[in-house]
Each structure stands twice: as C-alpha cells, then as structure tokens.
Amino acid sequence: MENDKLEKKITSGKILKGEVVSNKMEKTLVILVKRFVKHPKYDKYRTLTKRYKAHYDEGEYNVGDNVVIQECNPISKDKRFKIVKS
C-alpha cells in the first residue's frame, strides 16, 4: 500500500528532457529544454527553447549531458525542478 503511494507521488508533475548548459552553481544545473511546436495561424513548425534551473544532491553532471527533470515543490526562488535521471 505504501509503495503505491510513493509511486504516485513520484510521477506527479511535469517531466521534461533536456541538455545541461551550465553546472557552475552548487547543487544546481541549468537545463535547456527544446519543444517542436506548430504555429496555430501560419501552420509552420518552430523550435521553442526554455531554460530551467534544476536541483541535484548527488552525481556529477557536465555541460552537454542529457537529463530528465521533474517538477517538484519550490526549492528556491527559481528552482522548481529536480534531476530524475541522466
């Protein structure tokens, strides 16, 4: 029963894939997430990018690594995501 609750808690929130663009802060990574979206009026596809700050406790990440981030409770003013796996 407790195991089911833990799994539901882990899968809540947005899950995004992106690339590490900065690892200069302590326990924080900046992740670049790209989305391929169709414009509603002009029917052209374009790539939208957004940078997220994500928290990590363990592991070593370098610029260029692909990671998966998950939305969580606010950790600081800018950090709303945590690293799930690389």
N, C-alpha and C positions, 0 to 999 in steps of 0.2 A: 504494500500500500504506500509506504513512504517513498519507495523507488519510483512509482508512477508520478507522485507529486514533484519529485526532483526533476524528472524528465520534462514535465510540462513547464516547470519554471525555467529550465534551461532553454527551451525552444521559443519562449515568448520574446517579442521584439524583432526588429528588422535584422536580417542577416545579409551582409554585403561582402563582396570580394573586391580586393584592391591591391595596390602596389605601395610598398613603403617608399616615401620620398624624403623623409627626414627622421633621423634617430638621435638627434643631438640633445634632446631633453631627457631627464632622468625619469624612467618608468613611463614614458610617453612616446608614442610614434605618430607621425603624420602619414595618413593613408590617402592615396589618390584613387577615387572610385570613378570609373567611366561608365556612362549609360548611353545606349544607342537608341534614340527616340525619333519618332516620326512627327513632323510639324503638322498640327491639325489643319491649317489653312492651305499651306503650299505643298503638302504631301512629299516633302523632301526629308531624308533621314540625316540626322546630325549627331555628333558625339558631344554629350554634356559631361563635364568633369566637376567633381566636388572633392574638397579635402576635408577629412575628418581626423580629429585627434582621438587616439585610442590608448587605453591603459594596458600595461602588462606588468606582471610581477617577476616572472622567470623567463629564461631563454635569452638568446642573443639574436637580434634581427639587424640586417644590413639593408642599405638602400638598394632597391630593386627586387627584394623578396616579395613574393605573392602571399597574402594572408587573408584570412576570413575574420571579419569583425562582427560583433553582435551588440545590439542596443541594450543598455542597462540603465540603472538609476544614475543620476548625475554624480560624477566623482569630483568635478571642479567646475569652474565657470564654462570652460569649453569642452571638457571631456564627457561624452555621453555613450561611448562605445568601449568594449574590451576585446582583446585578441582572443579568438576561439582556437584557431589552429593556423599553422603556416603551410 
